[in-house]
């Protein structure tokens, strides 16, 4: 929107503990001074650095905060800092209506309420970091209102269809195809898929050990026969000893399954496969929704679907797929 800055993703790199030491190693007075300066100057990189240090030292998950969360918060802090600079918002002493004005500006620009909520969470974390550093007592996002979107997520962002996935699988290379199967058959989150090590894949038992699930919860996920074949094809090429394993271009750990170093790299390769297939790429999550939809229609058991997808509560699954269950029931009644 006019006057609203375009931002780029702040890529998470390196060890979270080492990144936090830039701030935690400071004397209290120096910590406060540097935080005040960063906020006064609306120095986005420094405000991101301060927020990351707070996440590692004072956040709920500490140094175990997931890289995906760090990336999302870094992007949100950078966006808020650039908005504050553009709209002359005082970061240390924001006006009474500034936080709600930021929310309203995002909504007016067409952002969905769920996305706005994520940006508010990041900005709120920045202010927790400023309070942690002793730089400000402000808590401007405490009472902001973000309207709820009444449209069910599965309607607003539906899963990929069977035909869409089949077309893309035909056009994808071995690595992109395997990643697509992991999201659309195993239902893995993209962060879970990219964190897999070779030892986590057991084609013989047809199961995957997910060790880095949301909230650091592990689970065992069954492989479909199609996923098992894709896994064997990929292992033959990219596992240690395979022809593509040591080609001088590898930048990730030798134990890691995927060569994609970041989510953005994985997105680039998946988007390329989708374009080749003439299909619109709508992100990784519609593949995960396809997995949940497919399984729910097969077994009609929210609890087992929740376990497969790694949801913290079966209520999350029930809420996310309630519209699907209602539609299936309506179809069943129509057929009577």
Buried (B, 14 or more C-beta within 10 A) or exposed (E): EEEBEEBEEBBBEEEBEEBBEBBBEBEEEEBBBBBBEBBEEBBBEBBBBBBBBBBBBBBEEEBEBBBBBBBBBBBBBBBBBBBBBEBEBBBBEBEEEBBBBBBBBBBEEEBBBEBBBBBBBBBBBBBBBBBBBBBBEBBBBEEBEBEEBEEBBBEEBBBBEEEBBEBBBEBBEBBBBBBBBBBBBBBBBBBBBBBBBEEBBBBEEBBBBBBBBBEEEEBEBBBBEEBBBBBEBBBEBBBEEEEBEEEEEBEBEEEBBBBBBBBEBBBEBBBBBBEBBEBEBBBBBBBBBBBBBBBBEEEEBBEBBBBBBBBEEBEBBBBBBEBBBEEBEEEEEEEE
